[in-house]
Amino acid sequence: MGDASRKNVMLIITQDTKQEEARFVREHLEGAGANVVHLDPSVRRDLGGAEIGPDAVAAAAGSTIADILALGHEGQIHEMMIAGSIRAAHEFAAHTPIHGILSVGGSMGTALAGALMQSFPYGLPKLIVSTMASGFTKPYVGVRDIAMMNAVTDIAGINTISRDVYRNAALAIAGMAKGYDGMPVSERPLVLMTTLGTTEPTTRAIRQALESDGCEVMVFHSSGVGGPTLDAIAAERDVALVLDLSVTEIIDHMFGGLADGGPARGTVGMARGIPTIWAPGNADFIIGGPIDAAQVQFPGKRYHKHNPHLTAVRTDLADLERIGDRLITMMGQAKGPVAFFTPLGGFSSHDSTQGHLYDPSLPPPFAEHMRRSMPQNAKFHAIDAHFNDPAFAQAIIAHARSLLGQPAMVAA
């Protein structure tokens, strides 16, 4: 299509309500050197001119615009157009490369564009201009690398603010598309790992050691999105090893903390048979909100005000045993090698002699609880060290190397 030397940008915008904006964005994309593939999921009327028009979207959903409108329910109509848009976009991309995706829309258009963009691979430039961008964006972004830009004004004509927003978005996606060179291919074994800043010394040492062995190590911040992102990558890529070393998102799902990773957090890789090493990093605390709210939600606990918005709420032995039981159940369902390493000297920097939630009486009985109940398919290791001590890192590194087929190395 068009000039083969120009990059192809898919533009998602409904012309039945936003024809003026669609024309404006298209002109700036083309002016920036991009070929435009306009996917128009309009349902009120087809104004023509789109490379993938409403009828094509409906057909990709196995229907027609008339039949979709006959559903008589905007939610069901929207679901059909989302399904059709995703299928039509991938059918197009199967024969013509797409180098970037840009959408402009309100809540309905953003929901459609977000679902479509989430179905495309990491690395492909994706940008949403939306009236929803300054609020709750998680449903639209999911665990993908989607950028959102605040539309500022409603998407209703071109004014002195919206003109600049749309132009900047067009120039941004055109520039990203120009630099996009397709999905990278790596020959290195892929290792996925979770962490927080409170366990960073050990996870950094592990990352550096495995990178020196020739592995690609991706690290994810276990703050509610990082772990689910790890799981999504484990579901679709060839992963050599998972190191789930921060259990915050599992704890917060169990106890109502802010970093809830959902009920399936940590299970995807093991269900695929990916070798997995677990450690109870950050098991010493639940993440609560501002301290006043945390004290109400979690009464009778110890608290550490991490910042004005987050409070670390100390777990007790009963909490730790509940956490352990959840991990034991998960590990028992693993279809590949699985191991559990637990430190006897503390679970994070908060649970250390320099921390505010230190309790040296808890790691040993937790380790004993885990040892007694560990499923037969899982290897158990209790290490007489703090989580952030080099000895703990080295123990995990040695086992990771054995799972990766690397020779064990003695620390200098």
Residue pairs with C-beta under 8 A, 6 or more apart in sequence:
1 8
1 35
1 37
1 51
1 96
2 8
2 35
3 35
6 33
6 34
6 35
7 33
7 34
7 35
7 99
7 100
7 174
7 177
7 178
7 180
8 34
8 35
8 36
8 37
8 96
8 97
8 98
8 99
8 100
8 177
9 29
9 34
9 35
9 36
9 37
9 98
9 99
9 100
9 101
9 102
9 173
9 174
9 177
10 37
10 38
10 39
10 89
10 92
10 98
10 100
10 101
10 102
11 22
11 25
11 26
11 29
11 36
11 37
11 38
11 39
11 102
11 103
11 104
12 39
12 41
12 85
12 101
12 102
12 103
12 104
12 105
12 109
12 112
12 113
12 116
13 21
13 22
13 25
13 38
13 40
13 103
13 104
13 105
13 109
14 22
14 40
14 41
14 42
14 105
14 109
15 22
15 40
15 42
15 46
15 47
15 49
15 50
16 42
16 43
16 44
16 45
16 46
16 47
17 42
17 44
18 104
18 105
18 109
18 155
19 47
20 157
20 158
21 104
21 155
21 157
21 158
21 162
21 166
22 38
22 40
22 104
24 158
24 163
24 166
25 102
25 104
25 166
25 169
25 170
26 36
26 38
28 166
28 167
28 170
28 171
29 36
29 102
29 170
29 173
29 174
30 36
31 170
32 170
32 171
32 174
32 175
33 174
33 178
34 100
34 173
34 174
34 177
34 178
36 51
37 51
37 52
37 92
37 96
37 98
38 49
38 50
38 51
38 52
39 50
39 51
39 52
39 57
39 85
39 88
39 89
39 92
40 46
40 47
40 50
40 52
40 53
40 54
40 57
41 54
41 57
41 81
41 82
41 84
41 85
41 109
41 112
42 54
43 54
43 65
43 68
43 69
43 77
43 81
46 53
46 54
46 55
46 65
51 92
52 88
52 89
52 92
54 65
55 64
55 65
56 88
57 81
57 84
57 85
57 88
58 64
58 65
58 67
58 68
58 80
58 81
58 84
59 84
59 88
60 83
60 84
60 85
60 87
60 88
60 91
61 68
61 80
61 81
61 83
61 84
61 87
62 84
63 80
63 84
68 77
68 80
68 81
69 77
71 77
71 80
78 108
78 111
78 112
81 112
82 111
82 112
82 115
82 116
85 112
85 115
85 116
86 115
86 116
86 119
89 98
89 101
89 116
89 119
89 120
90 119
92 98
93 120
97 182
98 120
98 124
99 124
99 125
99 177
99 178
99 180
100 124
100 125
100 126
100 127
100 173
100 174
100 176
100 177
100 180
101 113
101 116
101 117
101 120
101 124
101 125
101 126
101 127
101 173
102 127
102 128
102 129
102 169
102 170
102 173
103 109
103 110
103 112
103 113
103 116
103 117
103 127
103 128
103 129
103 130
104 128
104 129
104 130
104 151
104 155
104 166
104 169
105 112
105 113
105 128
105 129
105 130
105 155
106 130
106 131
106 132
106 154
106 155
107 130
107 131
107 132
109 130
110 128
110 130
110 131
110 132
110 140
111 139
111 140
113 128
113 140
114 128
114 139
114 140
114 141
114 142
114 146
117 126
117 128
117 144
117 146
118 141
118 142
118 143
118 144
118 146
120 126
120 144
121 183
122 144
122 145
122 183
122 233
123 145
123 180
123 182
123 183
123 184
124 180
124 183
125 173
125 176
125 177
125 180
126 144
126 145
126 146
126 147
127 146
127 147
127 148
127 149
127 169
127 172
127 173
127 176
128 140
128 146
128 147
128 148
128 149
129 148
129 149
129 151
129 155
129 165
129 166
129 169
130 140
130 148
130 149
130 150
130 151
131 150
131 151
131 154
131 155
132 140
132 148
133 148
133 149
133 150
133 151
134 150
137 148
138 225
140 146
140 148
141 148
143 225
143 228
143 229
143 232
149 165
149 168
149 169
149 172
150 165
151 162
151 165
152 161
152 162
152 165
153 159
153 161
153 162
153 165
155 162
158 166
186 216
188 214
188 215
188 216
189 214
189 215
189 216
189 240
189 241
189 404
190 215
190 216
190 218
190 237
190 238
190 239
190 240
191 210
191 215
191 216
191 217
191 218
191 239
191 240
191 241
191 242
191 243
191 400
191 404
192 217
192 218
192 220
192 230
192 233
192 234
192 239
192 241
192 242
192 243
192 269
193 203
193 206
193 207
193 217
193 218
193 219
193 220
193 230
193 242
193 243
193 244
193 245
194 219
194 220
194 221
194 222
194 226
194 227
194 230
194 243
194 244
194 245
194 246
194 249
194 281
195 203
195 219
195 220
195 221
195 222
195 245
195 246
195 281
196 221
196 222
196 223
196 246
196 248
196 281
196 282
196 348
197 349
198 281
198 282
198 348
198 349
198 350
199 245
199 246
199 281
199 282
199 348
199 349
199 387
199 388
200 388
201 388
201 393
202 245
202 281
202 387
202 388
202 389
202 392
202 393
202 396
203 219
203 243
203 245
203 246
203 281
205 390
205 393
205 394
205 397
206 217
206 243
206 245
206 393
206 396
206 397
206 400
207 217
207 219
209 393
209 397
209 409
210 217
210 397
210 400
210 401
210 404
211 217
213 401
213 404
213 406
215 240
215 241
215 404
218 230
218 233
220 226
220 227
220 229
220 230
222 246
222 247
222 248
222 249
222 259
222 261
222 282
223 248
223 249
223 259
223 287
224 249
224 252
224 258
224 259
224 260
224 261
226 249
227 244
227 246
227 249
227 250
227 261
227 265
227 266
228 249
228 261
228 262
228 265
230 242
230 244
230 269
231 264
231 265
231 266
231 267
231 268
231 269
232 268
233 239
234 242
234 268
234 269
234 272
234 274
235 268
235 272
239 269
239 272
239 274
240 274
240 275
240 404
241 274
241 275
241 276
241 277
241 400
241 403
241 404
242 269
242 270
242 274
242 275
242 276
242 277
243 276
243 277
243 279
243 396
243 400
244 266
244 276
244 277
244 278
244 279
245 277
245 278
245 279
245 281
245 396
246 281
246 282
247 266
247 278
247 280
247 281
247 282
247 283
247 323
247 327
248 257
248 259
248 261
248 281
248 282
248 287
249 259
249 260
249 261
249 262
249 265
249 266
250 261
250 265
250 266
250 323
250 326
250 327
251 257
251 282
251 283
251 285
251 286
251 315
251 323
252 258
252 259
252 260
252 261
252 286
252 287
253 260
253 261
253 262
253 263
253 265
254 322
254 323
254 326
255 286
255 298
255 319
256 286
256 297
257 286
257 287
257 288
257 313
258 287
258 288
258 289
258 310
259 287
266 278
266 330
267 330
267 333
269 276
270 276
270 330
270 331
270 333
270 334
270 335
270 336
270 338
271 333
271 334
271 335
272 335
272 336
273 334
273 335
273 336
274 336
275 336
275 337
275 338
275 403
276 331
276 334
276 336
276 337
276 338
276 339
277 338
277 339
277 340
277 341
277 396
277 399
277 400
277 403
278 327
278 331
278 338
278 339
278 340
278 341
279 340
279 341
279 342
279 343
279 387
279 392
279 396
280 320
280 323
280 324
280 327
280 342
280 343
280 347
280 366
281 347
281 348
281 387
282 347
282 348
283 315
283 320
283 323
283 347
283 348
283 366
284 312
284 314
284 315
284 346
284 347
284 348
284 350
284 351
284 357
284 359
284 362
285 304
285 312
285 313
285 314
285 315
285 348
285 350
285 351
285 357
286 298
286 312
286 313
286 315
286 319
287 310
287 311
287 312
287 313
288 294
288 297
288 298
288 303
288 310
288 311
288 312
288 313
289 297
289 309
289 310
289 311
290 308
290 309
290 310
290 311
291 303
291 305
291 311
293 311
294 303
294 311
294 313
295 301
295 303
298 313
301 313
301 314
301 316
302 313
302 314
302 357
303 311
303 312
303 313
303 314
304 311
304 312
304 314
304 350
304 355
304 356
304 357
305 311
306 312
312 350
312 356
312 357
314 357
314 359
315 323
316 362
317 362
317 365
317 366
320 362
320 366
320 369
321 366
321 369
324 366
324 369
324 370
324 373
325 373
327 340
327 370
328 370
328 373
328 374
328 375
328 378
331 338
331 340
331 374
331 375
331 377
331 378
332 375
332 377
332 378
334 377
334 378
337 379
337 403
338 377
338 378
338 379
339 378
339 379
339 380
339 381
339 399
340 370
340 374
340 378
340 379
340 380
340 381
341 381
341 383
341 392
341 395
341 396
341 399
342 363
342 366
342 367
342 370
342 380
342 381
342 382
342 383
343 363
343 382
343 383
343 385
343 386
343 387
343 389
343 392
344 363
344 364
344 367
344 382
344 383
344 384
344 385
345 352
345 360
345 363
345 384
345 385
345 386
345 387
345 389
346 352
346 355
346 358
346 360
346 363
346 386
346 387
346 388
347 363
347 387
348 355
348 387
348 388
349 355
349 388
350 356
350 357
350 358
351 357
351 358
351 359
351 362
351 363
351 387
352 358
352 386
352 388
367 382
370 380
370 382
371 380
371 382
374 380
379 399
381 395
381 399
383 391
383 392
383 395
384 391
385 391
385 392
385 395
386 392
390 411
394 411
397 409
398 408
398 409
400 406
401 407
401 408
401 409
402 408
